[in-house]
Amino acid sequence: MWFDVALAALNCRVVLELRYDGYIRWVEVHAVGVSRRGRPIMQCWQVRSENVDDDAVGWKLLRLDDAYRARIIAEKSAIVRPGYRRRLRAMVAIVAHV
């Protein structure tokens, strides 16, 4: 559902804000693709989260069809983050990447 928004954030190199698992997260999209189960996913660096129990910063693999209210915000992303791996086993098809 939020595939095009994630692609736009990646292409514009800006932060994507989305509600995921009940919390707002701010992420930098590094790759958008399809999982082994055919679900749209993105590999991203989470900049911060409103969930204090969550690991606020770090690599995440998020299912785009589980996200709510995704929107691009006017915050530049610091792509490419250290530790970025272009190939992930979980992502069988890559639509776009940094």
Backbone as CSV, one residue per row, in Angstrom:
resi,resn,N_x,N_y,N_z,CA_x,CA_y,CA_z,C_x,C_y,C_z
1,MET,0.817,-1.200,0.000,0.000,0.000,0.000,0.863,1.268,0.000
2,TRP,1.972,1.245,0.728,2.836,2.422,0.844,4.089,2.290,-0.015
3,PHE,4.052,1.397,-0.967,5.185,1.110,-1.846,5.681,2.377,-2.544
4,ASP,4.765,3.124,-3.169,5.142,4.334,-3.917,5.712,5.423,-3.011
5,VAL,5.187,5.532,-1.802,5.692,6.526,-0.849,7.115,6.170,-0.425
6,ALA,7.369,4.889,-0.174,8.715,4.439,0.195,9.694,4.679,-0.955
7,LEU,9.263,4.408,-2.172,10.112,4.662,-3.342,10.419,6.149,-3.489
8,ALA,9.426,6.990,-3.270,9.631,8.439,-3.371,10.618,8.917,-2.313
9,ALA,10.491,8.415,-1.085,11.425,8.790,-0.016,12.844,8.361,-0.365
10,LEU,12.983,7.170,-0.915,14.295,6.675,-1.339,14.871,7.557,-2.445
11,ASN,14.092,7.820,-3.453,14.574,8.608,-4.596,14.906,10.051,-4.231
12,CYS,14.150,10.629,-3.299,14.381,12.014,-2.883,15.382,12.128,-1.738
13,ARG,15.781,10.980,-1.190,16.748,10.938,-0.068,16.243,11.738,1.133
14,VAL,14.983,11.474,1.500,14.390,12.117,2.663,13.830,11.059,3.614
15,VAL,13.522,11.504,4.806,13.021,10.611,5.854,11.545,10.300,5.618
16,LEU,11.200,9.054,5.897,9.826,8.586,5.811,9.291,8.403,7.225
17,GLU,8.151,9.005,7.496,7.485,8.851,8.793,6.326,7.888,8.603
18,LEU,6.228,6.882,9.457,5.135,5.945,9.332,4.740,5.382,10.691
19,ARG,3.522,4.926,10.762,3.048,4.226,11.958,3.209,2.740,11.674
20,TYR,3.921,2.057,12.566,4.227,0.640,12.376,4.253,-0.016,13.752
21,ASP,3.556,-1.112,13.904,3.441,-1.803,15.201,2.904,-0.880,16.294
22,GLY,2.045,0.055,15.912,1.415,0.930,16.890,2.198,2.164,17.273
23,TYR,3.379,2.345,16.699,4.223,3.490,17.049,4.642,4.239,15.792
24,ILE,4.915,5.520,15.962,5.455,6.299,14.862,6.957,6.069,14.809
25,ARG,7.445,5.823,13.599,8.878,5.611,13.352,9.316,6.549,12.239
26,TRP,10.551,6.970,12.310,11.156,7.791,11.264,12.316,6.996,10.699
27,VAL,12.270,6.740,9.384,13.256,5.856,8.764,13.832,6.469,7.490
28,GLU,15.032,6.019,7.177,15.689,6.351,5.905,15.666,5.091,5.052
29,VAL,14.943,5.146,3.961,14.765,3.985,3.091,16.037,3.758,2.272
30,HIS,16.563,2.533,2.330,17.751,2.172,1.558,17.431,1.221,0.406
31,ALA,16.373,0.420,0.560,15.968,-0.505,-0.506,14.483,-0.818,-0.359
32,VAL,13.839,-0.997,-1.505,12.428,-1.370,-1.552,12.325,-2.578,-2.465
33,GLY,11.597,-3.587,-2.009,11.489,-4.794,-2.813,10.347,-5.686,-2.378
34,VAL,10.532,-6.985,-2.646,9.504,-7.983,-2.378,10.121,-9.107,-1.556
35,SER,9.365,-9.570,-0.555,9.840,-10.653,0.308,9.631,-12.015,-0.358
36,ARG,10.135,-13.041,0.277,9.954,-14.410,-0.213,8.474,-14.791,-0.285
37,ARG,7.676,-14.178,0.539,6.230,-14.462,0.552,5.450,-13.523,-0.360
38,GLY,6.160,-12.721,-1.138,5.504,-11.834,-2.095,4.973,-10.546,-1.493
39,ARG,5.433,-10.201,-0.307,4.974,-8.981,0.361,5.938,-7.829,0.086
40,PRO,5.425,-6.605,-0.060,6.304,-5.449,-0.252,7.048,-5.131,1.046
41,ILE,8.361,-4.980,0.954,9.182,-4.701,2.132,10.202,-3.617,1.816
42,MET,10.744,-3.054,2.886,11.820,-2.085,2.701,12.891,-2.313,3.753
43,GLN,14.111,-2.125,3.328,15.255,-2.139,4.235,15.519,-0.683,4.574
44,CYS,15.537,-0.380,5.855,15.676,1.017,6.234,16.490,1.167,7.516
45,TRP,16.992,2.359,7.697,17.683,2.751,8.916,16.695,3.567,9.737
46,GLN,16.347,3.048,10.916,15.424,3.790,11.771,16.190,4.873,12.500
47,VAL,15.798,6.108,12.266,16.438,7.269,12.863,15.979,7.446,14.305
48,ARG,14.663,7.259,14.513,14.100,7.379,15.859,12.704,6.751,15.862
49,SER,12.184,6.588,17.089,10.856,6.020,17.269,10.231,6.625,18.512
50,GLU,8.906,6.715,18.523,8.248,7.216,19.723,8.151,6.148,20.805
51,ASN,8.466,4.901,20.489,8.442,3.800,21.445,9.747,3.792,22.238
52,VAL,9.679,4.101,23.511,10.898,4.177,24.327,11.513,2.807,24.578
53,ASP,10.726,1.725,24.442,11.246,0.376,24.647,11.904,-0.189,23.395
54,ASP,11.694,0.469,22.269,12.222,0.004,20.983,13.674,0.435,20.829
55,ASP,14.430,-0.341,20.080,15.765,0.099,19.682,15.552,1.212,18.668
56,ALA,15.628,2.434,19.127,15.225,3.579,18.309,16.063,3.750,17.056
57,VAL,17.310,3.410,17.109,18.195,3.627,15.968,18.727,2.284,15.482
58,GLY,18.748,2.118,14.163,19.347,0.906,13.613,18.606,0.365,12.408
59,TRP,19.130,-0.732,11.889,18.588,-1.355,10.690,17.280,-2.063,10.986
60,LYS,16.333,-1.899,10.078,15.021,-2.550,10.171,14.635,-3.072,8.793
61,LEU,13.919,-4.170,8.788,13.292,-4.692,7.587,11.798,-4.666,7.868
62,LEU,11.083,-3.749,7.224,9.678,-3.522,7.533,8.786,-3.924,6.363
63,ARG,7.655,-4.535,6.687,6.664,-4.901,5.673,5.790,-3.676,5.400
64,LEU,5.781,-3.241,4.176,5.043,-2.026,3.822,3.540,-2.191,3.944
65,ASP,3.029,-3.399,3.783,1.589,-3.585,3.909,1.134,-3.631,5.369
66,ASP,2.069,-3.573,6.315,1.740,-3.476,7.740,1.883,-2.051,8.272
67,ALA,2.250,-1.116,7.413,2.451,0.273,7.820,1.152,1.062,7.672
68,TYR,1.052,2.129,8.469,-0.096,3.024,8.412,0.402,4.453,8.295
69,ARG,-0.355,5.266,7.578,-0.095,6.702,7.487,1.354,7.053,7.173
70,ALA,1.923,6.439,6.201,3.281,6.778,5.787,3.268,8.099,5.036
71,ARG,4.268,8.929,5.351,4.385,10.202,4.637,5.839,10.650,4.654
72,ILE,6.188,11.356,3.617,7.527,11.918,3.490,7.582,13.207,4.295
73,ILE,8.669,13.400,5.029,8.834,14.656,5.760,10.059,15.392,5.218
74,ALA,10.149,16.656,5.513,11.215,17.511,4.986,12.470,17.394,5.845
75,GLU,12.986,16.192,5.933,14.228,15.944,6.674,15.114,15.077,5.783
76,LYS,16.276,15.578,5.453,17.191,14.841,4.588,17.696,13.592,5.288
77,SER,17.827,12.516,4.528,18.379,11.289,5.096,19.890,11.256,4.882
78,ALA,20.569,10.578,5.775,22.029,10.471,5.737,22.430,9.160,5.063
79,ILE,21.923,8.965,3.877,22.211,7.737,3.128,23.614,7.840,2.554
80,VAL,24.395,6.862,2.584,24.206,5.470,2.942,24.751,5.260,4.357
81,ARG,23.986,4.566,5.184,24.376,4.302,6.562,25.385,3.155,6.622
82,PRO,26.269,3.196,7.628,27.241,2.101,7.801,26.524,0.771,8.014
83,GLY,27.051,-0.261,7.419,26.483,-1.596,7.569,25.423,-1.948,6.544
84,TYR,25.179,-1.040,5.592,24.182,-1.332,4.559,24.643,-2.501,3.706
85,ARG,23.745,-3.481,3.555,24.015,-4.639,2.696,23.027,-4.603,1.544
86,ARG,23.566,-4.592,0.365,22.725,-4.468,-0.824,21.855,-5.701,-1.034
87,ARG,22.352,-6.854,-0.701,21.610,-8.101,-0.895,21.178,-8.666,0.447
88,LEU,19.892,-8.886,0.597,19.344,-9.523,1.787,18.590,-10.779,1.360
89,ARG,18.736,-11.846,2.117,18.014,-13.077,1.792,16.504,-12.881,1.833
90,ALA,16.052,-12.036,2.732,14.607,-11.815,2.879,13.993,-11.076,1.699
91,MET,14.809,-10.370,0.923,14.320,-9.580,-0.198,14.705,-10.303,-1.497
92,VAL,13.730,-10.976,-2.109,14.020,-11.772,-3.311,14.009,-10.945,-4.590
93,ALA,13.333,-9.817,-4.567,13.328,-8.910,-5.713,13.504,-7.497,-5.195
94,ILE,14.466,-6.788,-5.784,14.720,-5.408,-5.397,14.187,-4.497,-6.495
95,VAL,13.298,-3.595,-6.124,12.718,-2.647,-7.081,13.619,-1.417,-7.199
96,ALA,14.126,-0.942,-6.063,15.017,0.214,-6.042,15.894,0.146,-4.791
97,HIS,17.086,0.697,-4.905,18.016,0.738,-3.770,18.966,1.911,-3.956
98,VAL,19.691,2.235,-2.873,20.658,3.334,-2.958,21.871,2.894,-3.733
